C-alpha cells in the first residue's frame, strides 16, 4: 500500500488499514501513518465505503478555503498550458477545470462552460467542504452561473442524497466547441451538460470525412456527426435511443447550417446496426461512442460481448478503405482488451484493419500514471481494408 501511495495513488482500501478511528464519521479528516508512525498523507475517511480513505495532500496542510483556492488555481494553470498546444478556438471551448483525483481533489468534478460552472460533489468528504469549494470558485473563476449536478449513484453509496440545483444564474448557456455553436443545459443535459472528454478527439475526423457518408452511433447531441459535417462529410446519419437528445441534435444541426446534410433518428443502436446490415447498407465512416457497458468488473465478460457485437456490425457496414472511429469509456475495460476484441471482430468479418490513431480523454481530463483508475477513455481510429 505504501509503495502504491508513494507512486501517486490516492485511495486506501479498508483491508489495507491496521487501525482506524473507532468513532469516525463519513467525511472526517484523518492523517495516514506508515507502520513506523511516519506521516504519509492527509485525507478524508468514509467507514461505509470499500475505499476507506481518499488522500488530499502528502503534507499536513489545513483543508480549508485557501486549500481549495490553491488547487483550483493550479488546475486552471494546467489547462491554460494545455491550451497553448491546441488550436486557437480551443480556448473558447468548454473544459473540465477539476478532474477529481488527477487534480488532487478526489470526489470533485468542476466543468467550465464560459462564465458558467457545473460541479459534482461525489463523496461525503467533499460534501463537508461545499462552502469552501463554492467560495474558492468565486475567488478563482467568478462564475455568473453555478449548477450542482449531484445526481450520481455514487452519492448514495457515500450516504448522501442525490440532487440537482441551480445556485446562481441560469442553467442554459451557449458555448463554442471547435467552432460549432452548442447550446447547453447544465441542469438537464447528460453528465454536466456535454461529454467534454471527447473534445480533442472530434478533430481526428479532419481529413477522413471529406465527401464521406457517415453513420454516427450513440450520437447523443450529434457532436461527432456535426464535426464530420463541419469537416466536409456529404451526409451524416446520427442514431440514439434518447428522443430528447435527438431533438436537440436536430436543432444544433440547423443552427450550425448543417441541417441539409445531417439526419438524426431515434432508434436502438444494436437494432439499427443489425437492420442496416440486413439491408446491406454501406458507409465511408462509422462512429461508435457508446455509454459505458460495464459498471463493475464482474460484468466485464458481458460488456466485451456487447462491444464486440457493435464493432463487428460496424465493420460489416464499411466500404473498402473506410474508417471506424470506436470508443469505450469503461475504465474496467483496458486499452489492450479493447484492442483484442476489435481484432477478434475483424477476424470474424474477415477483414484486415489498419490502426490510424489511438487516443484517450482530452488533456483537460488528466491521468495520474500511478493511478490507472484516472484513465478510462479509449478512442481508436481504424481503416478497414
C-alpha positions as CSV (number, residue, x, y, z in Angstrom):
1,X,0.0,0.0,0.0
2,X,2.8,2.5,0.9
3,X,4.6,1.9,-2.4
4,X,1.3,2.5,-4.3
5,X,0.7,5.7,-2.4
6,X,4.2,7.0,-3.0
7,X,3.7,6.3,-6.7
8,X,0.8,8.7,-6.8
9,X,-2.3,6.6,-6.0
10,X,-4.9,8.4,-3.8
11,X,-7.0,5.6,-2.4
12,X,-6.6,3.4,0.7
13,X,-8.9,0.4,1.0
14,X,-10.4,-0.9,4.2
15,X,-8.3,-4.1,4.1
16,X,-5.1,-2.1,3.9
17,X,-5.5,-0.3,7.2
18,X,-4.3,-1.8,10.5
19,X,-6.1,0.7,12.8
20,X,-8.7,3.5,12.1
21,X,-10.6,5.9,14.4
22,X,-13.4,3.9,16.1
23,X,-16.0,6.7,16.2
24,X,-15.2,8.4,12.8
25,X,-18.0,9.6,10.6
26,X,-18.2,9.8,6.9
27,X,-16.2,12.8,5.7
28,X,-13.9,13.2,8.7
29,X,-10.3,14.2,8.0
30,X,-7.6,11.8,9.0
31,X,-3.9,11.5,8.9
32,X,-2.3,8.4,7.4
33,X,0.8,7.0,9.0
34,X,3.0,4.1,8.0
35,X,4.0,1.2,10.2
36,X,6.8,3.3,11.8
37,X,4.4,6.1,12.6
38,X,5.7,8.3,9.8
39,X,3.3,10.7,8.1
40,X,2.1,9.6,4.6
41,X,-0.7,11.9,3.9
42,X,-3.9,13.7,4.9
43,X,-7.3,12.7,3.5
44,X,-10.9,12.1,4.4
45,X,-12.5,8.9,5.5
46,X,-15.8,7.1,5.0
47,X,-16.4,3.9,7.0
48,X,-19.3,3.0,4.7
49,X,-17.0,2.7,1.6
50,X,-14.6,0.0,0.4
51,X,-12.3,2.9,-0.3
52,X,-11.8,3.9,3.3
53,X,-9.6,7.0,2.7
54,X,-9.1,9.3,-0.2
55,X,-5.9,11.4,0.1
56,X,-6.0,15.1,-0.3
57,X,-2.3,16.0,0.3
58,X,1.0,14.5,1.1
59,X,1.7,17.1,3.8
60,X,-0.3,18.1,6.9
61,X,-1.9,21.2,5.4
62,X,-5.1,22.7,6.6
63,X,-8.1,21.7,4.4
64,X,-9.9,25.0,4.2
65,X,-10.9,27.6,1.6
66,X,-7.3,28.5,0.9
67,X,-6.5,24.9,0.2
68,X,-9.3,24.8,-2.5
69,X,-8.2,28.2,-3.9
70,X,-4.7,26.9,-4.4
71,X,-5.9,23.6,-6.0
72,X,-8.3,25.5,-8.4
73,X,-5.5,27.9,-9.4
74,X,-3.2,25.0,-10.1
75,X,-5.8,23.2,-12.1
76,X,-6.6,26.3,-14.1
77,X,-2.9,26.9,-14.8
78,X,-2.6,23.3,-16.2
79,X,-5.5,23.8,-18.6
80,X,-4.1,27.1,-19.8
81,X,-0.7,25.5,-20.5
82,X,-2.5,22.7,-22.4
83,X,-4.5,25.2,-24.5
84,X,-1.2,26.6,-25.9
85,X,-0.7,23.3,-27.7
86,X,-4.3,23.3,-29.1
87,X,-5.9,25.2,-32.0
88,X,-6.8,28.9,-31.1
89,X,-10.5,28.2,-30.9
90,X,-9.9,25.6,-28.2
91,X,-9.5,28.5,-25.8
92,X,-13.2,29.2,-26.2
93,X,-14.2,25.6,-25.7
94,X,-15.9,24.4,-22.5
95,X,-13.4,22.3,-20.5
96,X,-13.0,20.4,-17.3
97,X,-11.4,22.5,-14.6
98,X,-11.2,19.8,-11.9
99,X,-10.9,16.1,-12.7
100,X,-11.1,14.6,-9.2
101,X,-8.0,12.6,-8.1
102,X,-5.9,13.8,-11.1
103,X,-6.2,17.3,-9.7
104,X,-5.7,16.4,-6.1
105,X,-9.4,16.8,-5.3
106,X,-10.9,13.3,-5.1
107,X,-14.6,13.2,-5.3
108,X,-15.0,16.6,-7.0
109,X,-15.7,17.4,-10.7
110,X,-15.9,21.0,-12.0
111,X,-16.6,21.8,-15.6
112,X,-16.5,25.3,-17.0
113,X,-18.8,26.5,-19.7
114,X,-17.7,30.1,-20.4
115,X,-18.9,32.1,-17.4
116,X,-20.9,29.2,-16.0
117,X,-19.7,26.2,-14.0
118,X,-21.2,22.9,-13.3
119,X,-19.9,20.9,-10.4
120,X,-20.4,17.4,-9.0
121,X,-19.7,16.6,-5.3
122,X,-19.5,12.8,-5.3
123,X,-18.2,11.9,-1.8
124,X,-19.0,12.7,1.8
125,X,-15.6,14.1,2.3
126,X,-16.1,16.7,-0.4
127,X,-19.6,17.4,0.8
128,X,-18.2,18.5,4.1
129,X,-16.3,21.3,2.3
130,X,-19.1,22.5,0.0
131,X,-19.0,26.1,1.3
132,X,-15.2,26.2,0.9
133,X,-15.5,24.9,-2.6
134,X,-18.1,27.5,-3.6
135,X,-16.1,30.3,-2.0
136,X,-12.9,29.2,-3.8
137,X,-14.7,29.1,-7.1
138,X,-15.9,32.6,-6.6
139,X,-12.3,33.7,-5.8
140,X,-10.7,32.0,-8.8
141,X,-13.4,31.8,-11.5
142,X,-16.1,34.4,-10.6
143,X,-18.8,32.4,-12.4
144,X,-22.1,34.1,-13.3
145,X,-23.9,30.8,-13.1
146,X,-23.4,27.8,-10.8
147,X,-25.2,24.5,-11.3
148,X,-24.8,21.5,-9.0
149,X,-25.3,18.1,-10.6
150,X,-25.1,15.8,-7.6
151,X,-27.2,13.1,-9.2
152,X,-24.6,10.3,-9.5
153,X,-25.5,7.0,-7.8
154,X,-22.1,7.2,-6.2
155,X,-23.5,9.7,-3.7
156,X,-26.0,7.1,-2.4
157,X,-23.1,4.7,-1.8
158,X,-21.5,7.5,0.2
159,X,-24.6,8.0,2.3
160,X,-25.6,11.3,0.5
161,X,-28.8,12.4,-1.2
162,X,-28.9,12.9,-4.9
163,X,-29.8,16.4,-6.1
164,X,-29.8,18.9,-8.9
165,X,-29.6,22.6,-8.0
166,X,-29.2,26.0,-9.7
167,X,-27.3,28.0,-7.1
168,X,-26.8,31.1,-9.3
169,X,-27.8,32.4,-12.7
170,X,-29.4,30.3,-15.5
171,X,-28.6,26.7,-16.3
172,X,-28.8,27.2,-20.1
173,X,-25.6,28.6,-21.7
174,X,-24.3,28.9,-25.3
175,X,-20.7,27.8,-25.9
176,X,-18.4,27.1,-28.8
177,X,-16.8,23.7,-29.4
178,X,-14.1,23.6,-32.1
179,X,-16.0,26.3,-34.0
180,X,-19.5,24.8,-33.6
181,X,-22.2,26.7,-31.7
182,X,-23.7,24.5,-29.0
183,X,-26.4,25.4,-26.5
184,X,-26.0,23.5,-23.2
185,X,-28.5,22.8,-20.5
186,X,-26.3,22.2,-17.4
187,X,-29.3,21.1,-15.3
188,X,-30.9,18.6,-17.6
189,X,-28.0,17.6,-20.0
190,X,-26.0,14.4,-19.8
191,X,-23.4,14.3,-17.0
192,X,-22.6,18.0,-16.5
193,X,-24.0,19.1,-19.9
194,X,-21.7,17.7,-22.5
195,X,-19.2,14.9,-22.9
196,X,-16.1,17.1,-22.7
197,X,-13.6,14.3,-22.7
198,X,-14.0,13.8,-26.4
199,X,-13.5,17.5,-27.4
200,X,-9.9,16.9,-28.7
201,X,-10.9,13.6,-30.4
202,X,-13.6,15.2,-32.5
203,X,-10.8,16.8,-34.5
204,X,-9.5,13.4,-35.5
205,X,-12.2,13.5,-38.2
206,X,-10.3,16.2,-40.2
207,X,-9.0,14.7,-43.4
208,X,-11.0,11.5,-43.0
209,X,-14.5,12.6,-43.9
210,X,-14.2,14.9,-47.0
211,X,-17.2,13.8,-49.2
212,X,-17.9,10.9,-46.9
213,X,-21.2,9.2,-45.9
214,X,-21.1,8.9,-42.1
215,X,-23.0,6.9,-39.6
216,X,-22.8,8.3,-36.0
217,X,-24.0,5.7,-33.5
218,X,-24.9,6.5,-29.9
219,X,-24.8,10.1,-31.2
220,X,-26.5,11.8,-28.2
221,X,-26.4,15.5,-29.2
222,X,-24.7,14.7,-32.5
223,X,-21.4,16.3,-31.9
224,X,-19.3,13.7,-33.7
225,X,-21.7,13.9,-36.6
226,X,-21.7,17.7,-36.6
227,X,-17.9,17.8,-36.6
228,X,-18.0,15.4,-39.5
229,X,-20.3,17.8,-41.4
230,X,-18.0,20.7,-40.5
231,X,-15.0,18.9,-41.8
232,X,-16.7,18.1,-45.2
233,X,-18.9,15.0,-44.9
234,X,-21.5,14.8,-47.6
235,X,-24.1,13.0,-45.5
236,X,-24.4,12.2,-41.8
237,X,-26.9,9.9,-40.1
238,X,-27.0,10.0,-36.3
239,X,-28.7,7.4,-34.2
240,X,-29.6,7.4,-30.5
241,X,-32.4,6.0,-28.4
242,X,-32.9,9.2,-26.4
243,X,-35.6,11.2,-28.2
244,X,-34.8,14.5,-26.4
245,X,-31.2,14.2,-27.3
246,X,-32.1,13.6,-31.0
247,X,-34.4,16.7,-30.9
248,X,-31.5,18.7,-29.6
249,X,-29.2,17.3,-32.2
250,X,-31.6,18.4,-35.0
251,X,-31.7,21.9,-33.5
252,X,-27.9,22.1,-33.4
253,X,-27.5,20.9,-37.0
254,X,-29.9,23.6,-38.2
255,X,-28.3,26.3,-36.0
256,X,-24.9,25.5,-37.4
257,X,-26.1,25.3,-41.0
258,X,-25.7,21.5,-41.5
259,X,-29.4,20.6,-41.4
260,X,-29.4,19.7,-45.1
261,X,-26.6,17.1,-44.5
262,X,-27.4,15.8,-41.1
263,X,-30.3,13.4,-40.3
264,X,-30.9,12.2,-36.8
265,X,-33.0,9.1,-35.8
266,X,-34.4,7.8,-32.5
267,X,-33.6,4.1,-32.5
268,X,-31.9,1.4,-30.5
269,X,-28.4,1.3,-31.9
270,X,-28.0,-2.5,-31.7
271,X,-31.2,-3.0,-33.6
272,X,-30.3,-0.3,-36.1
273,X,-26.9,-1.8,-36.9
274,X,-28.5,-5.2,-37.4
275,X,-31.2,-3.7,-39.7
276,X,-28.6,-1.8,-41.8
277,X,-26.5,-4.9,-42.1
278,X,-29.5,-6.9,-43.3
279,X,-30.2,-4.2,-45.9
280,X,-26.5,-4.3,-46.9
281,X,-26.1,-0.5,-46.4
282,X,-22.5,0.8,-46.5
283,X,-20.7,3.9,-45.3
284,X,-17.4,5.6,-45.6
285,X,-17.1,6.2,-41.9
286,X,-18.8,4.8,-38.8
287,X,-18.6,6.3,-35.3
288,X,-19.2,4.2,-32.2
289,X,-19.2,6.2,-28.9
290,X,-21.4,4.2,-26.6
291,X,-22.1,4.8,-22.9
292,X,-20.1,2.6,-20.5
293,X,-21.2,-1.0,-21.0
294,X,-19.6,-2.2,-17.7
295,X,-20.0,-0.5,-14.3
296,X,-18.2,-3.2,-12.3
297,X,-15.5,-5.8,-13.1
298,X,-18.0,-8.6,-12.5
299,X,-19.9,-7.7,-15.7
300,X,-16.7,-7.4,-17.9
301,X,-17.3,-10.5,-19.9
302,X,-20.8,-9.5,-20.8
303,X,-19.6,-6.0,-21.7
304,X,-16.9,-7.4,-24.0
305,X,-19.6,-9.3,-25.9
306,X,-21.6,-6.1,-26.4
307,X,-18.5,-4.1,-27.6
308,X,-17.5,-6.8,-30.0
309,X,-21.0,-7.1,-31.4
310,X,-21.4,-3.4,-32.3
311,X,-17.9,-3.2,-33.7
312,X,-18.4,-6.3,-35.8
313,X,-21.6,-4.9,-37.2
314,X,-20.0,-1.5,-37.9
315,X,-17.1,-3.2,-39.7
316,X,-19.6,-5.1,-42.0
317,X,-21.1,-1.7,-42.9
318,X,-17.9,-0.1,-44.0
319,X,-16.8,0.2,-47.6
320,X,-13.3,-1.0,-48.5
321,X,-10.9,1.7,-47.2
322,X,-13.5,3.1,-44.9
323,X,-12.8,4.3,-41.4
324,X,-14.1,3.2,-38.0
325,X,-13.9,5.6,-35.0
326,X,-14.7,3.4,-32.0
327,X,-14.6,4.3,-28.3
328,X,-15.0,2.8,-24.8
329,X,-15.4,4.9,-21.6
330,X,-15.5,1.8,-19.4
331,X,-12.4,2.0,-17.2
332,X,-12.7,-1.7,-16.3
333,X,-12.0,-2.5,-20.0
334,X,-8.3,-1.9,-20.6
335,X,-7.0,-0.5,-23.8
336,X,-5.3,-3.8,-24.6
337,X,-8.5,-5.8,-24.0
338,X,-10.4,-3.3,-26.3
339,X,-7.7,-3.7,-29.0
340,X,-8.0,-7.5,-28.7
341,X,-11.8,-7.5,-29.1
342,X,-11.5,-5.2,-32.1
343,X,-9.1,-7.6,-33.7
344,X,-11.4,-10.5,-32.9
345,X,-14.3,-8.7,-34.5
346,X,-12.2,-8.0,-37.7
347,X,-11.3,-11.7,-37.8
348,X,-15.0,-12.7,-37.6
349,X,-15.9,-10.5,-40.6
350,X,-12.8,-11.5,-42.5
351,X,-11.4,-8.0,-42.9
352,X,-7.9,-6.6,-42.2
353,X,-7.7,-3.4,-40.1
354,X,-5.1,-0.7,-40.0
355,X,-4.6,1.4,-36.9
356,X,-4.7,5.1,-37.9
357,X,-4.5,6.5,-34.4
358,X,-5.2,5.6,-30.7
359,X,-6.0,8.3,-28.2
360,X,-7.8,8.8,-24.9
361,X,-9.5,11.5,-23.0
362,X,-8.8,15.2,-23.7
363,X,-6.0,16.9,-22.0
364,X,-8.3,18.6,-19.5
365,X,-9.1,15.2,-18.1
366,X,-5.5,14.4,-16.9
367,X,-4.3,10.9,-16.0
368,X,-2.2,10.0,-13.0
369,X,0.3,7.4,-14.1
370,X,0.3,5.9,-10.6
371,X,-3.5,5.7,-10.6
372,X,-4.9,3.6,-13.5
373,X,-8.4,4.5,-12.4
374,X,-8.0,8.0,-13.8
375,X,-7.5,6.6,-17.3
376,X,-10.8,5.4,-18.7
377,X,-11.5,6.6,-22.3
378,X,-10.1,4.7,-25.3
379,X,-10.6,6.0,-28.8
380,X,-9.3,4.0,-31.8
381,X,-9.4,5.2,-35.4
382,X,-9.2,2.2,-37.7
383,X,-9.1,1.8,-41.5
384,X,-11.0,-1.3,-42.8
385,X,-9.2,-2.9,-45.7
